[in-house]
């Protein structure tokens, strides 16, 4: 379902994330299925405009007194500061880990049109063409 989204970005040239409070949230998942579920739910609930799923990576960490070495998928979640609690709650609700990694990073700068798109995607009151299809 690839649909082109058209946003008039002219008024937003030079906008930085401080104007829209954009953040990136990072988490990991142990399986492709769980990564897909998390990504799809976060976008469907309009908590994130886009989630990138990076392929299998190696994670070495200490857990319950042991050093563990596992394969995981990394999720990069683009959202707004105002959605952080909802993103965190959804990850905790859907995740299989006892203690999922949930880290948020402020975006200090970004292309104005992209930042506007993030805000537009997360507008829960707006009607969108892709929802009508």
Secondary structure as the mmCIF struct_conf table of DSSP 4:
data_model
#
loop_
_struct_conf.conf_type_id
_struct_conf.id
_struct_conf.beg_label_comp_id
_struct_conf.beg_label_asym_id
_struct_conf.beg_label_seq_id
_struct_conf.end_label_comp_id
_struct_conf.end_label_asym_id
_struct_conf.end_label_seq_id
HELX_RH_3T_P HELX_RH_3T_P1 UNK A 10 UNK A 12
TURN_TY1_P TURN_TY1_P1 UNK A 13 UNK A 14
HELX_RH_AL_P HELX_RH_AL_P1 UNK A 17 UNK A 20
TURN_TY1_P TURN_TY1_P2 UNK A 21 UNK A 21
STRN STRN1 UNK A 22 UNK A 29
BEND BEND1 UNK A 30 UNK A 31
HELX_RH_AL_P HELX_RH_AL_P2 UNK A 32 UNK A 44
TURN_TY1_P TURN_TY1_P3 UNK A 45 UNK A 46
BEND BEND2 UNK A 47 UNK A 47
BEND BEND3 UNK A 49 UNK A 49
STRN STRN2 UNK A 50 UNK A 63
TURN_TY1_P TURN_TY1_P4 UNK A 64 UNK A 65
STRN STRN3 UNK A 66 UNK A 80
HELX_RH_3T_P HELX_RH_3T_P2 UNK A 81 UNK A 83
HELX_RH_AL_P HELX_RH_AL_P3 UNK A 84 UNK A 94
BEND BEND4 UNK A 97 UNK A 99
STRN STRN4 UNK A 103 UNK A 106
HELX_RH_AL_P HELX_RH_AL_P4 UNK A 112 UNK A 121
TURN_TY1_P TURN_TY1_P5 UNK A 122 UNK A 122
TURN_TY1_P TURN_TY1_P6 UNK A 124 UNK A 125
BEND BEND5 UNK A 126 UNK A 126
HELX_RH_AL_P HELX_RH_AL_P5 UNK A 129 UNK A 132
#
